[in-house]
Amino acid sequence: MHIGFSFIDLAMGGAQIFFAQLASIFASRGHHLNYYLHADRTDLTHVSPLLIESLERFAYPLSKPSELLNNDIIQLDGYHSLIRKLPFLRKFQHCVETYHSSYSIKRSGPVFAFHRVANSKYVASIHQLPCQVIYPGISLPHNSISKAKDFDVAILGRIHPVKQHLLFLSICDQLYKHRHKLRVLIIGDHLKNNSYKLQVENEIDRLRKIGVYIYLTGEILFDQVFSWIARSKVLLVTSKDEGFGRMAIEALACNVPVIANPVGGIFETIQDGQTGFLAEFNDSESFTKLTNKLLNNKSLRDRMGQRGRVIVESQFNINAVSLQYEKLYHNIIQT
């Protein structure tokens, strides 16, 4: 099968990482892959050289979007405006559009592809048209991954207002006042030059001055994510919205429990009291209380982490997810 991917951008976001991993699975099964990138490759705000390097191990880059019409299937990343879809209208019945959030749906409307996939039941529920739900699975890390716990709490994701790093840092502030010692890990891309960057940088500097140890990884390859998450005791998801919440299942895959804002697809990835906790929405005191509970109880952390790993293996394995996409693609070609 010839499969073409159309990407609006290739920043280090969950949707783009998922499709890069999906491409690697498809390539291993003998499918022919190529892709077109609408963003300027020199724009480091929207394009990650590391992600492009990874993707091009399996997919050939095209020079114009119309070249995607030579494929059996065209996979849209879910952020295509109408003008970006125009080159594909002649073969729209062979296009699949995957939506990742309310923003993705808004950005992609009002003309949607014939074949629609939502990455969670939550996202499907807010779409005006029927969607097939296919969760964005992950490639599972080996159980041999390092178990050394160098950090108490971690956050994973691009440093962006929707991820609410300032809320995360407020929780860290309260944790430090309770515990008098705290090691914090921020996993994600470098801070961008904007007002939000300044606020986050200032708060990090303030916490470091009072004694909180904070380490920022900067941008990393997606296959390095697990080795970083595994070094933390608890992952916090402070996002004000998540279409799915990839970072939650990445943590559970590493046997790391999660405490999260009760938003969107998080309800489908975290079992409250079983694989982690759902805090009160945007409530730093609730986050702090629940985080302290886990930090003070290693056996509880271990039980939650082990249960989380089992759930990820059974429900969010990218090998099984890729079969769902393959089945969809085959059905489209045969009709």
Secondary structure as UniProt FT lines:
FT   STRAND          2..7
FT   HELIX           14..28
FT   TURN            29..30
FT   STRAND          32..37
FT   TURN            41..42
FT   TURN            44..46
FT   HELIX           49..55
FT   TURN            56..58
FT   STRAND          60..61
FT   HELIX           65..70
FT   STRAND          73..76
FT   HELIX           82..85
FT   HELIX           86..94
FT   STRAND          95..99
FT   HELIX           102..108
FT   STRAND          115..118
FT   HELIX           121..125
FT   STRAND          132..133
FT   TURN            143..144
FT   STRAND          151..156
FT   HELIX           161..163
FT   HELIX           165..179
FT   STRAND          183..187
FT   HELIX           195..210
FT   STRAND          213..216
FT   HELIX           222..224
FT   HELIX           225..229
FT   TURN            230..231
FT   STRAND          232..237
FT   HELIX           246..253
FT   TURN            254..255
FT   STRAND          258..260
FT   TURN            264..265
FT   HELIX           266..269
FT   TURN            273..275
FT   STRAND          276..278
FT   TURN            281..282
FT   HELIX           284..295
FT   HELIX           298..315
FT   HELIX           318..334
//
